[in-house]
Amino acid sequence: MIAVLLAISIAAAPAHVIEVPIAGTDFVSIAAVCPLPQLDPLGRAAADVLAQVVTNDNDSYTKQEMRDLCIPGGAPRCYAMADHMTIELSVLPADTGAGMRMLAAMVSTARMQIDVMNAYLLTEPYRHKAVWSLGLDDQDRAWDRLRVTDISGLYHYVFRPDNITIAAGGDVRAGAPQSAWNEASQRWVRQHATIQRQGVPFKDFPRVYPSHVLELRGPEVSPADPKLAAKVLALIALGGGKSSSLFMDIRETRAISYRQEAILWPTLNGFVPRLLFQIKPLALDDELKQIEEIRKDLLEDIDKWDVNTLARAKGFGSIMATTGMELGPLYFRPTAPLSSSVEDQTVLAAYWRMKTGTNWDGDAMSEAFTAVDLPTLKEQAAGMLGVSLPVLHPAPKEG
């Protein structure tokens, strides 16, 4: 449930805008991240619909006007994950003010358009998503019980002045994004948010999936965990690239999976390490047996790691921390890890501040990777397997 938020007549102090200047770029990417409360299936469905509503018409702009003000490929988009919602857009440097005004309009005066909601609800619950996407996000949605008040109430709870973290990256002129946001948001005030109703999951018709995503999941990690860097490095050694343990065991030796990854996935209170691999469907007992065999093999492989394993993981991690890369384990988007793009570096800056209360510092993270020794790397990797339970997405058919 979400507590009632009372309206006030005085706007809160403008949010601090994190600046991420990136040499060689000719545009400005703007990202706003807002933490979500604990959501039940009804609230999770409301968040997905809200993501569609926010980037449509508001009191200042139509959807088309916002698209026209953005650079090609930089039109506003919004998505929800278990712990946050993100809005992104990209504009020319001269239009930084317009970008901030668009953002302010989306988070303060979005129109709850029934046709937009219905268009999404008529297709999304029945859309055949990729099995990998289903494996990543297995949260239930109560699509069939949604009301407009569920979506508008969540809107006013999530998008409020004291609940937003903003970053501007790319061709940023020092002070310009903050000044633009201060002006754009000066009339934004807290709004009343209704208590969210509770809902049961939407039960769709039975489906036969062409493949299954199996998973080994480690214990939840706090953002303040002093061994966070070591855990990230362990994920890189386990599942980053073609020399990783996952690739060599599941892809090369067993030849049962084309896609396998070790990722750090956001949760409401932190992150969770996840090792996922997509396989041909088997009977339940066979899949449970297979995942236990894989867990055993991975533990044996970890025991054989040497200084070369450590050096490779550190090199991989340093590149990921300082420049970003598509094969990194930081899954702060719904279906893919953060990359080296300007947009993703901007999202990382806003998300990391929202999640940890500190700015992302790639150089400091790289130094933390350097300080990890081989016994620590092995210990953290084994801990992700030794206490984990197999999770199967979606549930396999009985044999």
C-alpha positions as CSV (number, residue, x, y, z in Angstrom):
1,M,0.0,0.0,0.0
2,I,1.0,3.6,-0.6
3,A,0.5,6.1,2.2
4,V,-1.6,9.3,1.6
5,L,0.4,12.3,0.5
6,L,-1.1,15.6,1.4
7,A,-1.1,18.6,-1.0
8,I,0.8,21.7,-0.1
9,S,0.7,25.1,-1.7
10,I,4.4,25.9,-1.6
11,A,6.8,24.2,-4.1
12,A,9.7,22.2,-2.7
13,A,13.3,23.3,-3.4
14,P,14.4,22.3,-6.9
15,A,16.2,19.0,-7.2
16,H,19.9,19.1,-7.7
17,V,20.9,18.3,-11.3
18,I,23.9,16.0,-11.7
19,E,26.1,17.1,-14.6
20,V,27.9,14.4,-16.7
21,P,30.0,16.3,-19.3
22,I,31.1,13.8,-22.0
23,A,33.6,15.0,-24.6
24,G,32.9,14.6,-28.3
25,T,29.1,14.7,-28.0
26,D,26.8,17.2,-29.7
27,F,23.6,16.8,-27.7
28,V,22.4,16.7,-24.1
29,S,20.7,13.7,-22.6
30,I,18.4,14.2,-19.6
31,A,17.4,11.4,-17.2
32,A,15.0,11.6,-14.3
33,V,14.8,8.7,-11.8
34,C,12.1,8.3,-9.2
35,P,12.1,5.5,-6.5
36,L,9.0,3.3,-6.3
37,P,7.4,2.0,-3.2
38,Q,6.7,-1.7,-2.6
39,L,4.1,-2.5,-5.3
40,D,1.6,-5.4,-5.4
41,P,0.5,-6.9,-8.7
42,L,-2.1,-4.0,-9.2
43,G,0.5,-1.4,-8.5
44,R,3.0,-3.0,-10.8
45,A,0.5,-3.0,-13.6
46,A,-0.3,0.7,-12.8
47,A,3.4,1.5,-13.1
48,D,3.7,0.0,-16.5
49,V,0.6,1.9,-17.8
50,L,1.8,5.1,-16.1
51,A,5.1,4.8,-18.1
52,Q,3.0,5.1,-21.3
53,V,0.9,8.0,-20.0
54,V,3.8,10.2,-18.9
55,T,5.3,10.5,-22.4
56,N,2.0,11.5,-24.0
57,D,0.1,14.8,-23.8
58,N,0.5,17.1,-20.8
59,D,-0.8,20.6,-20.1
60,S,2.1,22.2,-21.9
61,Y,3.0,19.9,-24.8
62,T,1.4,17.3,-27.0
63,K,3.3,14.1,-27.6
64,Q,4.2,15.2,-31.1
65,E,5.5,18.6,-29.9
66,M,7.8,16.9,-27.5
67,R,9.1,14.6,-30.2
68,D,9.7,17.6,-32.5
69,L,11.7,19.3,-29.8
70,C,14.0,16.3,-29.3
71,I,16.8,15.1,-31.5
72,P,16.1,12.1,-33.8
73,G,16.0,9.0,-31.5
74,G,15.8,11.1,-28.4
75,A,12.1,11.4,-27.9
76,P,10.8,11.0,-24.3
77,R,10.5,7.5,-23.1
78,C,9.7,6.1,-19.7
79,Y,10.0,2.6,-18.1
80,A,9.4,1.0,-14.7
81,M,11.4,-1.5,-12.8
82,A,10.9,-3.1,-9.4
83,D,12.6,-0.2,-7.5
84,H,12.3,2.9,-9.8
85,M,10.8,4.7,-12.8
86,T,13.0,6.5,-15.3
87,I,12.2,9.2,-17.9
88,E,14.7,9.9,-20.6
89,L,15.0,12.4,-23.5
90,S,17.7,14.1,-25.6
91,V,17.9,17.6,-27.1
92,L,20.4,19.9,-28.7
93,P,22.5,21.9,-26.2
94,A,20.7,25.1,-27.2
95,D,17.4,23.4,-26.2
96,T,18.5,22.3,-22.7
97,G,15.9,24.7,-21.3
98,A,13.2,23.2,-23.5
99,G,14.2,19.7,-22.4
100,M,13.9,20.6,-18.7
101,R,10.5,22.2,-19.4
102,M,9.3,19.1,-21.1
103,L,10.5,17.0,-18.2
104,A,8.8,19.3,-15.7
105,A,5.6,19.1,-17.7
106,M,5.7,15.3,-17.8
107,V,6.2,14.9,-14.1
108,S,3.7,17.5,-13.0
109,T,0.9,17.9,-15.5
110,A,0.6,14.6,-17.5
111,R,-3.0,14.0,-18.7
112,M,-4.6,10.8,-17.6
113,Q,-5.8,9.9,-21.1
114,I,-8.2,6.9,-21.2
115,D,-7.5,6.2,-24.8
116,V,-3.7,5.9,-24.1
117,M,-4.3,3.6,-21.2
118,N,-6.8,1.4,-23.1
119,A,-4.6,1.1,-26.1
120,Y,-1.8,-0.3,-23.9
121,L,-4.1,-2.6,-21.9
122,L,-5.7,-4.1,-25.1
123,T,-2.3,-5.4,-26.2
124,E,0.3,-5.6,-23.4
125,P,-1.2,-8.4,-21.2
126,Y,-1.5,-10.6,-24.3
127,R,1.7,-9.7,-26.0
128,H,4.1,-12.6,-26.6
129,K,7.3,-11.3,-25.0
130,A,10.7,-12.8,-25.5
131,V,11.3,-15.6,-23.0
132,W,14.5,-13.9,-21.8
133,S,12.4,-10.8,-20.9
134,L,10.0,-12.9,-19.0
135,G,12.9,-14.5,-17.2
136,L,14.3,-11.2,-16.2
137,D,11.0,-9.7,-14.9
138,D,8.7,-12.3,-13.5
139,Q,6.6,-9.9,-11.4
140,D,2.9,-10.5,-11.6
141,R,0.5,-7.8,-12.9
142,A,-3.2,-7.4,-12.1
143,W,-4.1,-6.0,-15.5
144,D,-7.8,-6.8,-15.4
145,R,-8.5,-4.7,-12.2
146,L,-6.9,-1.4,-13.1
147,R,-8.8,1.8,-12.7
148,V,-7.8,5.3,-13.7
149,T,-7.5,6.3,-10.1
150,D,-4.9,3.6,-9.5
151,I,-2.7,5.1,-12.2
152,S,-3.3,8.8,-11.3
153,G,-2.7,8.0,-7.6
154,L,0.6,6.4,-8.4
155,Y,1.5,9.3,-10.7
156,H,1.1,11.8,-7.9
157,Y,3.0,9.6,-5.4
158,V,6.0,8.9,-7.6
159,F,6.4,12.1,-9.4
160,R,6.8,14.8,-6.7
161,P,9.5,17.4,-6.0
162,D,11.2,15.5,-3.2
163,N,11.3,12.1,-5.0
164,I,13.2,12.9,-8.2
165,T,16.8,12.6,-9.1
166,I,17.9,14.3,-12.4
167,A,21.1,14.1,-14.5
168,A,22.1,15.8,-17.7
169,G,24.9,14.3,-19.7
170,G,26.7,15.0,-23.0
171,D,27.5,18.5,-24.3
172,V,26.7,20.1,-21.0
173,R,27.5,23.7,-20.1
174,A,28.3,24.0,-16.4
175,G,25.3,25.3,-14.5
176,A,22.9,25.4,-17.5
177,P,20.9,22.2,-16.6
178,Q,20.4,23.3,-13.0
179,S,19.4,26.8,-14.0
180,A,17.0,25.4,-16.6
181,W,15.4,23.0,-14.1
182,N,15.1,25.6,-11.4
183,E,13.1,27.8,-13.8
184,A,11.0,24.9,-15.3
185,S,10.0,23.4,-11.9
186,Q,9.3,26.5,-9.9
187,R,5.5,26.0,-10.0
188,W,5.7,22.3,-9.3
189,V,3.9,21.4,-6.0
190,R,3.1,18.2,-4.2
191,Q,-0.2,16.7,-5.1
192,H,-2.6,14.5,-3.2
193,A,-2.0,10.7,-3.8
194,T,-4.8,8.3,-3.0
195,I,-4.2,5.0,-1.2
196,Q,-3.5,2.2,-3.7
197,R,-5.9,-0.7,-3.8
198,Q,-4.6,-4.3,-3.6
199,G,-5.0,-6.7,-6.5
200,V,-4.5,-10.3,-7.5
201,P,-2.4,-11.2,-10.5
202,F,-3.9,-11.3,-14.0
203,K,-4.1,-15.0,-15.1
204,D,-3.6,-15.3,-18.8
205,F,-4.4,-18.4,-21.0
206,P,-1.8,-21.2,-20.8
207,R,1.1,-20.8,-23.1
208,V,3.8,-23.2,-24.4
209,Y,7.2,-21.5,-24.3
210,P,9.8,-22.5,-26.9
211,S,12.5,-22.2,-24.2
212,H,13.0,-21.6,-20.5
213,V,15.2,-19.3,-18.5
214,L,16.8,-21.0,-15.5
215,E,18.3,-19.0,-12.8
216,L,20.7,-19.2,-9.8
217,R,20.1,-16.3,-7.5
218,G,22.4,-15.1,-4.7
219,P,21.4,-13.2,-1.6
220,E,20.3,-9.5,-1.8
221,V,23.1,-7.0,-1.7
222,S,22.8,-3.6,0.1
223,P,23.9,-0.5,-1.8
224,A,26.1,0.3,1.1
225,D,27.8,-3.1,1.2
226,P,31.6,-2.6,1.5
227,K,32.1,-5.6,-0.7
228,L,29.8,-4.4,-3.5
229,A,32.8,-4.0,-5.9
230,A,34.0,-7.5,-5.1
231,K,30.5,-8.8,-5.8
232,V,30.3,-7.0,-9.2
233,L,33.8,-8.3,-10.1
234,A,32.6,-11.9,-9.2
235,L,29.6,-11.5,-11.5
236,I,32.0,-10.4,-14.3
237,A,34.2,-13.5,-13.7
238,L,31.1,-15.7,-13.6
239,G,29.3,-14.4,-16.7
240,G,31.1,-11.6,-18.5
241,G,32.2,-12.5,-22.0
242,K,33.3,-15.7,-23.7
243,S,35.9,-16.7,-21.2
244,S,33.5,-16.6,-18.2
245,S,32.6,-19.6,-16.2
246,L,29.0,-19.5,-17.4
247,F,30.0,-19.4,-21.1
248,M,32.6,-22.1,-20.8
249,D,30.4,-24.5,-18.9
250,I,26.9,-23.9,-20.2
251,R,27.6,-22.8,-23.8
252,E,30.9,-24.6,-24.7
253,T,31.0,-27.8,-22.5
254,R,27.3,-28.6,-22.2
255,A,26.1,-26.9,-25.4
256,I,22.6,-26.3,-23.9
257,S,22.3,-22.5,-24.0
258,Y,23.0,-19.8,-26.5
259,R,22.4,-17.0,-24.0
260,Q,23.8,-16.9,-20.5
261,E,24.6,-13.9,-18.3
262,A,25.5,-13.0,-14.8
263,I,23.8,-9.7,-13.8
264,L,23.2,-7.3,-10.9
265,W,19.4,-6.7,-10.8
266,P,17.7,-3.9,-8.8
267,T,15.4,-4.7,-6.0
268,L,13.4,-2.4,-3.7
269,N,16.1,-2.5,-1.0
270,G,19.3,-3.0,-3.0
271,F,20.4,-5.4,-5.7
272,V,20.4,-9.2,-6.3
273,P,23.1,-11.2,-8.2
274,R,21.5,-13.4,-10.8
275,L,22.9,-16.1,-13.1
276,L,20.5,-16.8,-16.0
277,F,20.7,-19.2,-18.9
278,Q,18.1,-20.0,-21.6
279,I,17.6,-23.6,-22.5
280,K,15.3,-26.0,-24.3
281,P,12.3,-26.9,-22.1
282,L,12.5,-30.1,-20.1
283,A,10.4,-31.8,-17.6
284,L,10.4,-30.2,-14.1
285,D,12.6,-32.9,-12.5
286,D,15.1,-32.8,-15.3
287,E,15.4,-29.1,-15.1
288,L,15.9,-29.1,-11.4
289,K,18.5,-31.8,-11.8
290,Q,20.3,-29.9,-14.5
291,I,20.4,-26.6,-12.6
292,E,21.9,-28.5,-9.6
293,E,24.5,-30.0,-11.8
294,I,25.4,-26.6,-13.2
295,R,25.6,-25.1,-9.7
296,K,28.1,-27.9,-8.8
297,D,30.2,-27.4,-11.9
298,L,30.4,-23.7,-11.4
299,L,31.5,-24.1,-7.8
300,E,34.2,-26.5,-9.0
301,D,35.3,-24.0,-11.7
302,I,35.5,-21.2,-9.1
303,D,37.8,-23.3,-7.1
304,K,40.2,-23.5,-10.1
305,W,40.2,-19.7,-10.8
306,D,43.8,-18.3,-10.8
307,V,45.6,-15.0,-11.2
308,N,44.7,-14.9,-14.9
309,T,41.0,-15.1,-14.0
310,L,41.4,-12.2,-11.6
311,A,43.3,-10.1,-14.1
312,R,40.7,-10.7,-16.8
313,A,37.9,-9.8,-14.5
314,K,39.7,-6.6,-13.3
315,G,40.4,-5.5,-16.9
316,F,36.8,-6.1,-17.9
317,G,35.5,-4.4,-14.8
318,S,37.7,-1.3,-15.3
319,I,36.4,-0.8,-18.8
320,M,32.9,-1.2,-17.6
321,A,33.3,1.2,-14.7
322,T,35.0,4.0,-16.6
323,T,33.3,3.9,-20.0
324,G,30.4,1.5,-19.7
325,M,29.8,-1.5,-21.9
326,E,27.0,-3.6,-23.2
327,L,28.3,-6.8,-21.6
328,G,28.6,-5.4,-18.1
329,P,26.4,-6.8,-15.3
330,L,24.6,-3.6,-14.4
331,Y,21.0,-4.3,-15.4
332,F,19.3,-1.0,-14.5
333,R,17.1,-1.2,-17.6
334,P,14.3,-3.7,-18.1
335,T,15.9,-5.9,-20.8
336,A,19.6,-5.0,-21.2
337,P,22.6,-3.8,-19.2
338,L,23.7,-0.2,-19.3
339,S,26.0,0.5,-22.2
340,S,28.6,3.1,-23.0
341,S,26.1,5.5,-24.7
342,V,25.6,9.0,-23.5
343,E,22.1,8.2,-22.6
344,D,23.0,5.3,-20.4
345,Q,25.9,7.1,-18.7
346,T,23.3,9.8,-17.8
347,V,20.8,7.3,-16.5
348,L,23.6,5.6,-14.4
349,A,24.4,9.0,-12.8
350,A,20.8,9.7,-11.8
351,Y,20.1,6.1,-10.8
352,W,23.2,5.6,-8.6
353,R,22.5,8.9,-6.7
354,M,18.9,7.8,-6.2
355,K,19.9,4.3,-5.0
356,T,23.0,5.0,-2.9
357,G,22.9,8.7,-2.1
358,T,26.3,9.1,-3.7
359,N,27.5,10.0,-7.2
360,W,28.7,7.3,-9.5
361,D,32.5,7.4,-9.6
362,G,33.8,5.1,-12.3
363,D,37.4,5.7,-11.3
364,A,36.8,4.9,-7.7
365,M,34.9,1.7,-8.6
366,S,37.8,0.8,-10.9
367,E,40.2,1.3,-8.0
368,A,38.0,-0.8,-5.8
369,F,38.2,-3.6,-8.4
370,T,42.0,-3.3,-8.3
371,A,42.0,-3.9,-4.5
372,V,40.1,-7.2,-4.8
373,D,42.4,-10.3,-4.3
374,L,41.8,-13.8,-5.6
375,P,40.5,-15.4,-2.4
376,T,37.9,-12.6,-2.0
377,L,36.8,-13.0,-5.7
378,K,36.4,-16.8,-5.1
379,E,34.6,-16.2,-1.8
380,Q,32.1,-13.8,-3.3
381,A,31.4,-15.9,-6.4
382,A,30.9,-19.0,-4.4
383,G,28.5,-17.2,-2.0
384,M,26.3,-16.4,-5.0
385,L,25.9,-20.1,-5.6
386,G,26.3,-21.8,-2.3
387,V,23.3,-20.3,-0.6
388,S,21.1,-19.7,-3.7
389,L,18.0,-21.6,-4.7
390,P,17.1,-22.4,-8.3
391,V,14.3,-20.2,-9.8
392,L,12.7,-21.2,-13.1
393,H,11.1,-18.8,-15.5
394,P,8.5,-19.6,-16.7
395,A,7.5,-22.7,-14.7
396,P,8.4,-25.7,-16.9
397,K,5.8,-28.2,-18.0
398,E,5.5,-31.5,-16.2
399,G,7.2,-34.5,-17.9
